[in-house]
């Protein structure tokens, strides 16, 4: 039985993000791949999972989570959740898009806002 499959995915970088002071990166798998340019059978879809990026601001007890939903699907989209005290059931902000540029803008804007206002 085969344990591993070789995927045909290119070497790629992680999207650069401007992360403001006070944020801890729990994990970052937000690769520089534009899902709008992928064919339905492209192996790169395996890089689009529910666990792409998670940032945590300890003083504010706020977590920003980015994933792709549904997991590994060409029909999916990015989902950004911002939650207080890890309350996954009641996010304080939610954003969806298949455009990674809009997702980056959204994330960077809210990181600044949270750093400036919510925890002071």
Residue pairs with C-beta under 8 A, 6 or more apart in sequence:
7 43
7 46
8 43
9 43
9 44
9 46
9 47
10 44
12 31
12 32
12 33
12 47
13 31
13 32
14 28
14 29
14 30
14 31
14 32
15 30
15 31
15 32
15 100
15 104
17 30
17 104
17 107
17 108
18 108
18 111
19 25
19 55
19 111
20 111
20 112
20 115
21 115
22 57
22 58
22 59
22 60
22 115
22 119
23 55
23 56
23 57
23 64
23 111
23 115
24 55
24 56
24 57
24 58
25 53
25 54
25 55
26 54
26 55
26 56
27 51
27 53
27 54
28 52
28 53
29 47
29 49
29 51
29 52
29 53
30 52
30 53
30 66
31 47
33 44
33 47
33 48
34 100
35 48
35 68
35 74
35 76
35 98
35 100
36 98
36 99
38 44
38 45
38 74
40 74
42 74
45 72
45 73
45 74
46 72
48 68
48 71
48 72
48 73
48 76
49 67
49 68
49 71
49 72
50 67
50 68
50 69
50 71
51 67
52 66
52 67
52 68
52 78
53 64
53 65
53 66
53 107
54 63
54 64
54 65
54 66
55 63
55 64
55 111
56 62
56 63
56 64
57 63
57 114
57 115
57 119
59 119
60 84
60 114
60 118
60 119
61 84
61 85
62 82
62 83
62 84
62 92
62 114
62 118
62 119
63 82
63 83
63 86
64 80
64 81
64 82
64 107
64 110
64 111
65 80
65 81
65 82
65 83
66 78
66 79
66 80
66 103
66 107
67 78
67 79
68 76
68 77
68 78
68 79
69 76
69 77
69 79
70 76
76 98
77 96
77 97
77 98
78 96
78 97
78 98
78 100
78 103
79 94
79 95
79 96
80 93
80 94
80 95
80 96
80 103
80 106
80 107
81 88
81 91
81 93
81 94
82 91
82 92
82 93
82 94
82 110
82 114
83 90
83 91
83 92
84 92
93 110
95 103
95 106
97 103
97 106
